[in-house]
Amino acid sequence: MTQFLIEGGLGQEGNLFLQNVLDNGNLMGFKMVGALVSAFILWDIYRRHPNLAFASTLLFVVAYTGIVYWNIFSFVMAGF
């Protein structure tokens, strides 16, 4: 969604680091590697502290869901 809005001139990336990644055309690869690294870190935490891993995962899922809905709302407000 983010890439579509930016390429269509309907939005801009607010994260300066990701803006550089997006300009190079590597956004999807970067996000996939980030998700994989995050999963391994949470798996490692889960082995020692299952409740902390569960709470962290829940927090990140809620936050990312908020970001996705924010992007969808921006898309709808743009008139699509």
PDB file of N, CA, C and O in Angstrom:
ATOM      1  N   MET A   1       0.836  -1.181   0.000  1.00  0.00           N
ATOM      2  CA  MET A   1       0.000   0.000   0.000  1.00  0.00           C
ATOM      3  C   MET A   1       0.882   1.246   0.000  1.00  0.00           C
ATOM      4  O   MET A   1       0.640   2.186  -0.758  1.00  0.00           O
ATOM      5  N   THR A   2       1.907   1.249   0.854  1.00  0.00           N
ATOM      6  CA  THR A   2       2.787   2.418   0.943  1.00  0.00           C
ATOM      7  C   THR A   2       3.465   2.685  -0.390  1.00  0.00           C
ATOM      8  O   THR A   2       3.508   3.820  -0.865  1.00  0.00           O
ATOM      9  N   GLN A   3       3.988   1.632  -0.980  1.00  0.00           N
ATOM     10  CA  GLN A   3       4.692   1.793  -2.250  1.00  0.00           C
ATOM     11  C   GLN A   3       3.743   2.294  -3.338  1.00  0.00           C
ATOM     12  O   GLN A   3       4.123   3.142  -4.145  1.00  0.00           O
ATOM     13  N   PHE A   4       2.520   1.781  -3.367  1.00  0.00           N
ATOM     14  CA  PHE A   4       1.532   2.210  -4.350  1.00  0.00           C
ATOM     15  C   PHE A   4       1.201   3.694  -4.185  1.00  0.00           C
ATOM     16  O   PHE A   4       1.151   4.438  -5.165  1.00  0.00           O
ATOM     17  N   LEU A   5       0.974   4.121  -2.933  1.00  0.00           N
ATOM     18  CA  LEU A   5       0.640   5.523  -2.689  1.00  0.00           C
ATOM     19  C   LEU A   5       1.794   6.453  -3.056  1.00  0.00           C
ATOM     20  O   LEU A   5       1.573   7.528  -3.615  1.00  0.00           O
ATOM     21  N   ILE A   6       3.007   6.048  -2.747  1.00  0.00           N
ATOM     22  CA  ILE A   6       4.164   6.900  -3.038  1.00  0.00           C
ATOM     23  C   ILE A   6       4.424   6.980  -4.539  1.00  0.00           C
ATOM     24  O   ILE A   6       4.663   8.062  -5.076  1.00  0.00           O
ATOM     25  N   GLU A   7       4.377   5.829  -5.216  1.00  0.00           N
ATOM     26  CA  GLU A   7       4.612   5.829  -6.658  1.00  0.00           C
ATOM     27  C   GLU A   7       3.526   6.599  -7.411  1.00  0.00           C
ATOM     28  O   GLU A   7       3.786   7.180  -8.464  1.00  0.00           O
ATOM     29  N   GLY A   8       2.297   6.598  -6.859  1.00  0.00           N
ATOM     30  CA  GLY A   8       1.203   7.326  -7.486  1.00  0.00           C
ATOM     31  C   GLY A   8       1.176   8.806  -7.137  1.00  0.00           C
ATOM     32  O   GLY A   8       0.315   9.544  -7.614  1.00  0.00           O
ATOM     33  N   GLY A   9       2.118   9.241  -6.305  1.00  0.00           N
ATOM     34  CA  GLY A   9       2.167  10.639  -5.907  1.00  0.00           C
ATOM     35  C   GLY A   9       1.102  11.022  -4.902  1.00  0.00           C
ATOM     36  O   GLY A   9       0.813  12.205  -4.720  1.00  0.00           O
ATOM     37  N   LEU A  10       0.506  10.016  -4.237  1.00  0.00           N
ATOM     38  CA  LEU A  10      -0.576  10.278  -3.297  1.00  0.00           C
ATOM     39  C   LEU A  10      -0.113  10.334  -1.853  1.00  0.00           C
ATOM     40  O   LEU A  10      -0.897  10.660  -0.962  1.00  0.00           O
ATOM     41  N   GLY A  11       1.150  10.021  -1.613  1.00  0.00           N
ATOM     42  CA  GLY A  11       1.657  10.024  -0.247  1.00  0.00           C
ATOM     43  C   GLY A  11       3.164  10.092  -0.238  1.00  0.00           C
ATOM     44  O   GLY A  11       3.805  10.113  -1.288  1.00  0.00           O
ATOM     45  N   GLN A  12       3.722  10.128   0.951  1.00  0.00           N
ATOM     46  CA  GLN A  12       5.171  10.146   1.086  1.00  0.00           C
ATOM     47  C   GLN A  12       5.560   9.315   2.294  1.00  0.00           C
ATOM     48  O   GLN A  12       4.785   9.184   3.241  1.00  0.00           O
ATOM     49  N   GLU A  13       6.751   8.760   2.262  1.00  0.00           N
ATOM     50  CA  GLU A  13       7.258   7.968   3.369  1.00  0.00           C
ATOM     51  C   GLU A  13       7.719   8.892   4.479  1.00  0.00           C
ATOM     52  O   GLU A  13       8.529   9.790   4.250  1.00  0.00           O
ATOM     53  N   GLY A  14       7.206   8.673   5.681  1.00  0.00           N
ATOM     54  CA  GLY A  14       7.564   9.513   6.809  1.00  0.00           C
ATOM     55  C   GLY A  14       8.866   9.111   7.484  1.00  0.00           C
ATOM     56  O   GLY A  14       9.490   9.924   8.167  1.00  0.00           O
ATOM     57  N   ASN A  15       9.282   7.856   7.296  1.00  0.00           N
ATOM     58  CA  ASN A  15      10.512   7.350   7.882  1.00  0.00           C
ATOM     59  C   ASN A  15      11.662   7.635   6.916  1.00  0.00           C
ATOM     60  O   ASN A  15      11.687   7.092   5.812  1.00  0.00           O
ATOM     61  N   LEU A  16      12.611   8.476   7.318  1.00  0.00           N
ATOM     62  CA  LEU A  16      13.695   8.877   6.417  1.00  0.00           C
ATOM     63  C   LEU A  16      14.561   7.700   5.986  1.00  0.00           C
ATOM     64  O   LEU A  16      15.023   7.666   4.845  1.00  0.00           O
ATOM     65  N   PHE A  17      14.792   6.733   6.877  1.00  0.00           N
ATOM     66  CA  PHE A  17      15.581   5.564   6.517  1.00  0.00           C
ATOM     67  C   PHE A  17      14.874   4.750   5.441  1.00  0.00           C
ATOM     68  O   PHE A  17      15.493   4.353   4.454  1.00  0.00           O
ATOM     69  N   LEU A  18      13.575   4.500   5.627  1.00  0.00           N
ATOM     70  CA  LEU A  18      12.826   3.741   4.627  1.00  0.00           C
ATOM     71  C   LEU A  18      12.651   4.516   3.335  1.00  0.00           C
ATOM     72  O   LEU A  18      12.495   3.916   2.271  1.00  0.00           O
ATOM     73  N   GLN A  19      12.676   5.815   3.407  1.00  0.00           N
ATOM     74  CA  GLN A  19      12.583   6.626   2.204  1.00  0.00           C
ATOM     75  C   GLN A  19      13.777   6.341   1.290  1.00  0.00           C
ATOM     76  O   GLN A  19      13.613   6.238   0.074  1.00  0.00           O
ATOM     77  N   ASN A  20      14.967   6.214   1.862  1.00  0.00           N
ATOM     78  CA  ASN A  20      16.148   5.874   1.061  1.00  0.00           C
ATOM     79  C   ASN A  20      16.041   4.468   0.494  1.00  0.00           C
ATOM     80  O   ASN A  20      16.440   4.233  -0.646  1.00  0.00           O
ATOM     81  N   VAL A  21      15.507   3.525   1.273  1.00  0.00           N
ATOM     82  CA  VAL A  21      15.335   2.153   0.792  1.00  0.00           C
ATOM     83  C   VAL A  21      14.315   2.139  -0.333  1.00  0.00           C
ATOM     84  O   VAL A  21      14.503   1.443  -1.331  1.00  0.00           O
ATOM     85  N   LEU A  22      13.240   2.896  -0.184  1.00  0.00           N
ATOM     86  CA  LEU A  22      12.192   2.952  -1.194  1.00  0.00           C
ATOM     87  C   LEU A  22      12.704   3.558  -2.493  1.00  0.00           C
ATOM     88  O   LEU A  22      12.341   3.107  -3.579  1.00  0.00           O
ATOM     89  N   ASP A  23      13.545   4.576  -2.384  1.00  0.00           N
ATOM     90  CA  ASP A  23      14.093   5.207  -3.581  1.00  0.00           C
ATOM     91  C   ASP A  23      14.942   4.233  -4.390  1.00  0.00           C
ATOM     92  O   ASP A  23      15.042   4.367  -5.610  1.00  0.00           O
ATOM     93  N   ASN A  24      15.552   3.254  -3.727  1.00  0.00           N
ATOM     94  CA  ASN A  24      16.366   2.258  -4.418  1.00  0.00           C
ATOM     95  C   ASN A  24      15.541   1.087  -4.938  1.00  0.00           C
ATOM     96  O   ASN A  24      16.083   0.211  -5.610  1.00  0.00           O
ATOM     97  N   GLY A  25      14.255   1.052  -4.645  1.00  0.00           N
ATOM     98  CA  GLY A  25      13.377  -0.012  -5.122  1.00  0.00           C
ATOM     99  C   GLY A  25      13.486  -1.310  -4.334  1.00  0.00           C
ATOM    100  O   GLY A  25      13.119  -2.369  -4.844  1.00  0.00           O
ATOM    101  N   ASN A  26      13.982  -1.250  -3.105  1.00  0.00           N
ATOM    102  CA  ASN A  26      14.199  -2.456  -2.314  1.00  0.00           C
ATOM    103  C   ASN A  26      13.241  -2.582  -1.141  1.00  0.00           C
ATOM    104  O   ASN A  26      13.541  -3.307  -0.193  1.00  0.00           O
ATOM    105  N   LEU A  27      12.115  -1.915  -1.168  1.00  0.00           N
ATOM    106  CA  LEU A  27      11.238  -1.866  -0.004  1.00  0.00           C
ATOM    107  C   LEU A  27      10.706  -3.242   0.385  1.00  0.00           C
ATOM    108  O   LEU A  27      10.768  -3.608   1.559  1.00  0.00           O
ATOM    109  N   MET A  28      10.189  -4.009  -0.563  1.00  0.00           N
ATOM    110  CA  MET A  28       9.604  -5.312  -0.228  1.00  0.00           C
ATOM    111  C   MET A  28      10.655  -6.272   0.314  1.00  0.00           C
ATOM    112  O   MET A  28      10.398  -6.977   1.289  1.00  0.00           O
ATOM    113  N   GLY A  29      11.814  -6.309  -0.293  1.00  0.00           N
ATOM    114  CA  GLY A  29      12.884  -7.173   0.200  1.00  0.00           C
ATOM    115  C   GLY A  29      13.308  -6.785   1.593  1.00  0.00           C
ATOM    116  O   GLY A  29      13.537  -7.643   2.445  1.00  0.00           O
ATOM    117  N   PHE A  30      13.414  -5.483   1.828  1.00  0.00           N
ATOM    118  CA  PHE A  30      13.805  -4.982   3.144  1.00  0.00           C
ATOM    119  C   PHE A  30      12.774  -5.367   4.199  1.00  0.00           C
ATOM    120  O   PHE A  30      13.136  -5.780   5.300  1.00  0.00           O
ATOM    121  N   LYS A  31      11.495  -5.234   3.867  1.00  0.00           N
ATOM    122  CA  LYS A  31      10.444  -5.579   4.817  1.00  0.00           C
ATOM    123  C   LYS A  31      10.422  -7.076   5.103  1.00  0.00           C
ATOM    124  O   LYS A  31      10.186  -7.480   6.242  1.00  0.00           O
ATOM    125  N   MET A  32      10.664  -7.905   4.089  1.00  0.00           N
ATOM    126  CA  MET A  32      10.664  -9.349   4.285  1.00  0.00           C
ATOM    127  C   MET A  32      11.837  -9.790   5.163  1.00  0.00           C
ATOM    128  O   MET A  32      11.670 -10.641   6.036  1.00  0.00           O
ATOM    129  N   VAL A  33      13.006  -9.223   4.940  1.00  0.00           N
ATOM    130  CA  VAL A  33      14.167  -9.541   5.769  1.00  0.00           C
ATOM    131  C   VAL A  33      13.919  -9.066   7.200  1.00  0.00           C
ATOM    132  O   VAL A  33      14.250  -9.775   8.150  1.00  0.00           O
ATOM    133  N   GLY A  34      13.347  -7.889   7.363  1.00  0.00           N
ATOM    134  CA  GLY A  34      13.029  -7.369   8.683  1.00  0.00           C
ATOM    135  C   GLY A  34      12.042  -8.261   9.424  1.00  0.00           C
ATOM    136  O   GLY A  34      12.194  -8.489  10.624  1.00  0.00           O
ATOM    137  N   ALA A  35      11.029  -8.769   8.721  1.00  0.00           N
ATOM    138  CA  ALA A  35      10.057  -9.665   9.348  1.00  0.00           C
ATOM    139  C   ALA A  35      10.715 -10.972   9.771  1.00  0.00           C
ATOM    140  O   ALA A  35      10.418 -11.497  10.844  1.00  0.00           O
ATOM    141  N   LEU A  36      11.601 -11.497   8.941  1.00  0.00           N
ATOM    142  CA  LEU A  36      12.296 -12.740   9.269  1.00  0.00           C
ATOM    143  C   LEU A  36      13.214 -12.566  10.479  1.00  0.00           C
ATOM    144  O   LEU A  36      13.224 -13.408  11.377  1.00  0.00           O
ATOM    145  N   VAL A  37      13.975 -11.489  10.505  1.00  0.00           N
ATOM    146  CA  VAL A  37      14.856 -11.208  11.646  1.00  0.00           C
ATOM    147  C   VAL A  37      14.029 -11.020  12.916  1.00  0.00           C
ATOM    148  O   VAL A  37      14.405 -11.516  13.978  1.00  0.00           O
ATOM    149  N   SER A  38      12.924 -10.318  12.815  1.00  0.00           N
ATOM    150  CA  SER A  38      12.049 -10.105  13.975  1.00  0.00           C
ATOM    151  C   SER A  38      11.494 -11.429  14.497  1.00  0.00           C
ATOM    152  O   SER A  38      11.422 -11.645  15.707  1.00  0.00           O
ATOM    153  N   ALA A  39      11.104 -12.312  13.580  1.00  0.00           N
ATOM    154  CA  ALA A  39      10.575 -13.616  13.997  1.00  0.00           C
ATOM    155  C   ALA A  39      11.634 -14.422  14.738  1.00  0.00           C
ATOM    156  O   ALA A  39      11.332 -15.055  15.749  1.00  0.00           O
ATOM    157  N   PHE A  40      12.865 -14.406  14.251  1.00  0.00           N
ATOM    158  CA  PHE A  40      13.939 -15.131  14.935  1.00  0.00           C
ATOM    159  C   PHE A  40      14.238 -14.538  16.313  1.00  0.00           C
ATOM    160  O   PHE A  40      14.484 -15.276  17.267  1.00  0.00           O
ATOM    161  N   ILE A  41      14.218 -13.230  16.416  1.00  0.00           N
ATOM    162  CA  ILE A  41      14.458 -12.589  17.721  1.00  0.00           C
ATOM    163  C   ILE A  41      13.341 -12.944  18.697  1.00  0.00           C
ATOM    164  O   ILE A  41      13.608 -13.276  19.852  1.00  0.00           O
ATOM    165  N   LEU A  42      12.091 -12.877  18.239  1.00  0.00           N
ATOM    166  CA  LEU A  42      10.972 -13.228  19.119  1.00  0.00           C
ATOM    167  C   LEU A  42      11.002 -14.698  19.502  1.00  0.00           C
ATOM    168  O   LEU A  42      10.645 -15.048  20.627  1.00  0.00           O
ATOM    169  N   TRP A  43      11.418 -15.559  18.590  1.00  0.00           N
ATOM    170  CA  TRP A  43      11.536 -16.979  18.894  1.00  0.00           C
ATOM    171  C   TRP A  43      12.589 -17.204  19.975  1.00  0.00           C
ATOM    172  O   TRP A  43      12.386 -18.013  20.880  1.00  0.00           O
ATOM    173  N   ASP A  44      13.709 -16.494  19.886  1.00  0.00           N
ATOM    174  CA  ASP A  44      14.758 -16.604  20.893  1.00  0.00           C
ATOM    175  C   ASP A  44      14.258 -16.108  22.254  1.00  0.00           C
ATOM    176  O   ASP A  44      14.531 -16.733  23.279  1.00  0.00           O
ATOM    177  N   ILE A  45      13.544 -15.011  22.266  1.00  0.00           N
ATOM    178  CA  ILE A  45      12.987 -14.482  23.518  1.00  0.00           C
ATOM    179  C   ILE A  45      11.958 -15.461  24.084  1.00  0.00           C
ATOM    180  O   ILE A  45      11.888 -15.662  25.296  1.00  0.00           O
ATOM    181  N   TYR A  46      11.165 -16.064  23.206  1.00  0.00           N
ATOM    182  CA  TYR A  46      10.111 -16.981  23.640  1.00  0.00           C
ATOM    183  C   TYR A  46      10.671 -18.175  24.403  1.00  0.00           C
ATOM    184  O   TYR A  46      10.051 -18.652  25.353  1.00  0.00           O
ATOM    185  N   ARG A  47      11.822 -18.652  23.998  1.00  0.00           N
ATOM    186  CA  ARG A  47      12.411 -19.816  24.671  1.00  0.00           C
ATOM    187  C   ARG A  47      12.739 -19.522  26.136  1.00  0.00           C
ATOM    188  O   ARG A  47      12.675 -20.417  26.979  1.00  0.00           O
ATOM    189  N   ARG A  48      13.088 -18.279  26.436  1.00  0.00           N
ATOM    190  CA  ARG A  48      13.448 -17.918  27.809  1.00  0.00           C
ATOM    191  C   ARG A  48      12.327 -17.212  28.564  1.00  0.00           C
ATOM    192  O   ARG A  48      12.161 -17.402  29.769  1.00  0.00           O
ATOM    193  N   HIS A  49      11.557 -16.394  27.839  1.00  0.00           N
ATOM    194  CA  HIS A  49      10.498 -15.584  28.470  1.00  0.00           C
ATOM    195  C   HIS A  49       9.249 -15.612  27.583  1.00  0.00           C
ATOM    196  O   HIS A  49       8.995 -14.663  26.841  1.00  0.00           O
ATOM    197  N   PRO A  50       8.468 -16.703  27.658  1.00  0.00           N
ATOM    198  CA  PRO A  50       7.305 -16.822  26.760  1.00  0.00           C
ATOM    199  C   PRO A  50       6.284 -15.693  26.904  1.00  0.00           C
ATOM    200  O   PRO A  50       5.736 -15.234  25.902  1.00  0.00           O
ATOM    201  N   ASN A  51       6.020 -15.242  28.123  1.00  0.00           N
ATOM    202  CA  ASN A  51       5.022 -14.182  28.320  1.00  0.00           C
ATOM    203  C   ASN A  51       5.489 -12.860  27.714  1.00  0.00           C
ATOM    204  O   ASN A  51       4.689 -12.131  27.127  1.00  0.00           O
ATOM    205  N   LEU A  52       6.767 -12.549  27.851  1.00  0.00           N
ATOM    206  CA  LEU A  52       7.315 -11.328  27.262  1.00  0.00           C
ATOM    207  C   LEU A  52       7.234 -11.386  25.738  1.00  0.00           C
ATOM    208  O   LEU A  52       6.888 -10.398  25.090  1.00  0.00           O
ATOM    209  N   ALA A  53       7.553 -12.549  25.174  1.00  0.00           N
ATOM    210  CA  ALA A  53       7.487 -12.703  23.713  1.00  0.00           C
ATOM    211  C   ALA A  53       6.054 -12.545  23.219  1.00  0.00           C
ATOM    212  O   ALA A  53       5.814 -11.902  22.197  1.00  0.00           O
ATOM    213  N   PHE A  54       5.108 -13.126  23.938  1.00  0.00           N
ATOM    214  CA  PHE A  54       3.703 -13.008  23.543  1.00  0.00           C
ATOM    215  C   PHE A  54       3.228 -11.564  23.621  1.00  0.00           C
ATOM    216  O   PHE A  54       2.572 -11.073  22.703  1.00  0.00           O
ATOM    217  N   ALA A  55       3.558 -10.881  24.716  1.00  0.00           N
ATOM    218  CA  ALA A  55       3.142  -9.482  24.879  1.00  0.00           C
ATOM    219  C   ALA A  55       3.784  -8.595  23.817  1.00  0.00           C
ATOM    220  O   ALA A  55       3.129  -7.708  23.270  1.00  0.00           O
ATOM    221  N   SER A  56       5.059  -8.830  23.523  1.00  0.00           N
ATOM    222  CA  SER A  56       5.753  -8.044  22.492  1.00  0.00           C
ATOM    223  C   SER A  56       5.133  -8.266  21.123  1.00  0.00           C
ATOM    224  O   SER A  56       4.910  -7.321  20.367  1.00  0.00           O
ATOM    225  N   THR A  57       4.859  -9.524  20.816  1.00  0.00           N
ATOM    226  CA  THR A  57       4.249  -9.845  19.523  1.00  0.00           C
ATOM    227  C   THR A  57       2.889  -9.182  19.397  1.00  0.00           C
ATOM    228  O   THR A  57       2.569  -8.606  18.357  1.00  0.00           O
ATOM    229  N   LEU A  58       2.098  -9.260  20.437  1.00  0.00           N
ATOM    230  CA  LEU A  58       0.774  -8.637  20.424  1.00  0.00           C
ATOM    231  C   LEU A  58       0.873  -7.126  20.227  1.00  0.00           C
ATOM    232  O   LEU A  58       0.114  -6.547  19.450  1.00  0.00           O
ATOM    233  N   LEU A  59       1.801  -6.494  20.927  1.00  0.00           N
ATOM    234  CA  LEU A  59       2.000  -5.057  20.798  1.00  0.00           C
ATOM    235  C   LEU A  59       2.388  -4.680  19.369  1.00  0.00           C
ATOM    236  O   LEU A  59       1.841  -3.731  18.806  1.00  0.00           O
ATOM    237  N   PHE A  60       3.324  -5.415  18.785  1.00  0.00           N
ATOM    238  CA  PHE A  60       3.774  -5.102  17.429  1.00  0.00           C
ATOM    239  C   PHE A  60       2.683  -5.355  16.390  1.00  0.00           C
ATOM    240  O   PHE A  60       2.560  -4.603  15.424  1.00  0.00           O
ATOM    241  N   VAL A  61       1.893  -6.407  16.585  1.00  0.00           N
ATOM    242  CA  VAL A  61       0.799  -6.687  15.642  1.00  0.00           C
ATOM    243  C   VAL A  61      -0.246  -5.574  15.702  1.00  0.00           C
ATOM    244  O   VAL A  61      -0.742  -5.131  14.666  1.00  0.00           O
ATOM    245  N   VAL A  62      -0.575  -5.129  16.894  1.00  0.00           N
ATOM    246  CA  VAL A  62      -1.546  -4.032  17.044  1.00  0.00           C
ATOM    247  C   VAL A  62      -1.003  -2.749  16.420  1.00  0.00           C
ATOM    248  O   VAL A  62      -1.728  -2.040  15.721  1.00  0.00           O
ATOM    249  N   ALA A  63       0.273  -2.449  16.672  1.00  0.00           N
ATOM    250  CA  ALA A  63       0.871  -1.232  16.103  1.00  0.00           C
ATOM    251  C   ALA A  63       0.909  -1.300  14.576  1.00  0.00           C
ATOM    252  O   ALA A  63       0.580  -0.324  13.902  1.00  0.00           O
ATOM    253  N   TYR A  64       1.310  -2.451  14.032  1.00  0.00           N
ATOM    254  CA  TYR A  64       1.394  -2.569  12.576  1.00  0.00           C
ATOM    255  C   TYR A  64       0.007  -2.538  11.947  1.00  0.00           C
ATOM    256  O   TYR A  64      -0.167  -1.998  10.855  1.00  0.00           O
ATOM    257  N   THR A  65      -0.979  -3.114  12.628  1.00  0.00           N
ATOM    258  CA  THR A  65      -2.358  -3.046  12.133  1.00  0.00           C
ATOM    259  C   THR A  65      -2.824  -1.596  12.081  1.00  0.00           C
ATOM    260  O   THR A  65      -3.509  -1.194  11.140  1.00  0.00           O
ATOM    261  N   GLY A  66      -2.453  -0.809  13.094  1.00  0.00           N
ATOM    262  CA  GLY A  66      -2.782   0.619  13.074  1.00  0.00           C
ATOM    263  C   GLY A  66      -2.149   1.339  11.894  1.00  0.00           C
ATOM    264  O   GLY A  66      -2.779   2.196  11.274  1.00  0.00           O
ATOM    265  N   ILE A  67      -0.910   0.995  11.583  1.00  0.00           N
ATOM    266  CA  ILE A  67      -0.229   1.610  10.438  1.00  0.00           C
ATOM    267  C   ILE A  67      -0.922   1.224   9.138  1.00  0.00           C
ATOM    268  O   ILE A  67      -1.121   2.068   8.264  1.00  0.00           O
ATOM    269  N   VAL A  68      -1.288  -0.046   9.005  1.00  0.00           N
ATOM    270  CA  VAL A  68      -1.981  -0.494   7.780  1.00  0.00           C
ATOM    271  C   VAL A  68      -3.313   0.231   7.625  1.00  0.00           C
ATOM    272  O   VAL A  68      -3.648   0.696   6.536  1.00  0.00           O
ATOM    273  N   TYR A  69      -4.068   0.325   8.709  1.00  0.00           N
ATOM    274  CA  TYR A  69      -5.350   1.047   8.624  1.00  0.00           C
ATOM    275  C   TYR A  69      -5.152   2.535   8.341  1.00  0.00           C
ATOM    276  O   TYR A  69      -5.962   3.147   7.645  1.00  0.00           O
ATOM    277  N   TRP A  70      -4.095   3.111   8.867  1.00  0.00           N
ATOM    278  CA  TRP A  70      -3.778   4.504   8.560  1.00  0.00           C
ATOM    279  C   TRP A  70      -3.546   4.665   7.063  1.00  0.00           C
ATOM    280  O   TRP A  70      -4.049   5.609   6.454  1.00  0.00           O
ATOM    281  N   ASN A  71      -2.784   3.746   6.464  1.00  0.00           N
ATOM    282  CA  ASN A  71      -2.530   3.808   5.023  1.00  0.00           C
ATOM    283  C   ASN A  71      -3.807   3.607   4.225  1.00  0.00           C
ATOM    284  O   ASN A  71      -4.030   4.298   3.232  1.00  0.00           O
ATOM    285  N   ILE A  72      -4.648   2.669   4.645  1.00  0.00           N
ATOM    286  CA  ILE A  72      -5.922   2.448   3.949  1.00  0.00           C
ATOM    287  C   ILE A  72      -6.796   3.686   4.051  1.00  0.00           C
ATOM    288  O   ILE A  72      -7.412   4.091   3.065  1.00  0.00           O
ATOM    289  N   PHE A  73      -6.857   4.292   5.230  1.00  0.00           N
ATOM    290  CA  PHE A  73      -7.633   5.508   5.415  1.00  0.00           C
ATOM    291  C   PHE A  73      -7.106   6.623   4.510  1.00  0.00           C
ATOM    292  O   PHE A  73      -7.894   7.360   3.918  1.00  0.00           O
ATOM    293  N   SER A  74      -5.791   6.750   4.400  1.00  0.00           N
ATOM    294  CA  SER A  74      -5.196   7.752   3.519  1.00  0.00           C
ATOM    295  C   SER A  74      -5.579   7.483   2.070  1.00  0.00           C
ATOM    296  O   SER A  74      -5.859   8.408   1.308  1.00  0.00           O
ATOM    297  N   PHE A  75      -5.588   6.212   1.701  1.00  0.00           N
ATOM    298  CA  PHE A  75      -5.952   5.815   0.342  1.00  0.00           C
ATOM    299  C   PHE A  75      -7.405   6.179   0.049  1.00  0.00           C
ATOM    300  O   PHE A  75      -7.710   6.702  -1.023  1.00  0.00           O
ATOM    301  N   VAL A  76      -8.296   5.905   0.991  1.00  0.00           N
ATOM    302  CA  VAL A  76      -9.717   6.206   0.807  1.00  0.00           C
ATOM    303  C   VAL A  76      -9.929   7.723   0.760  1.00  0.00           C
ATOM    304  O   VAL A  76     -10.713   8.210  -0.054  1.00  0.00           O
ATOM    305  N   MET A  77      -9.244   8.467   1.617  1.00  0.00           N
ATOM    306  CA  MET A  77      -9.393   9.922   1.639  1.00  0.00           C
ATOM    307  C   MET A  77      -8.840  10.584   0.374  1.00  0.00           C
ATOM    308  O   MET A  77      -9.230  11.700   0.031  1.00  0.00           O
ATOM    309  N   ALA A  78      -7.934   9.894  -0.314  1.00  0.00           N
ATOM    310  CA  ALA A  78      -7.380  10.434  -1.553  1.00  0.00           C
ATOM    311  C   ALA A  78      -8.389  10.328  -2.700  1.00  0.00           C
ATOM    312  O   ALA A  78      -8.167  10.881  -3.778  1.00  0.00           O
ATOM    313  N   GLY A  79      -9.500   9.615  -2.465  1.00  0.00           N
ATOM    314  CA  GLY A  79     -10.550   9.576  -3.472  1.00  0.00           C
ATOM    315  C   GLY A  79     -10.614   8.291  -4.252  1.00  0.00           C
ATOM    316  O   GLY A  79     -11.186   8.252  -5.341  1.00  0.00           O
ATOM    317  N   PHE A  80     -10.036   7.238  -3.711  1.00  0.00           N
ATOM    318  CA  PHE A  80     -10.088   5.964  -4.424  1.00  0.00           C
ATOM    319  C   PHE A  80     -11.018   5.056  -3.721  1.00  0.00           C
ATOM    320  O   PHE A  80     -11.216   3.920  -4.152  1.00  0.00           O
TER     321      PHE A  80
END
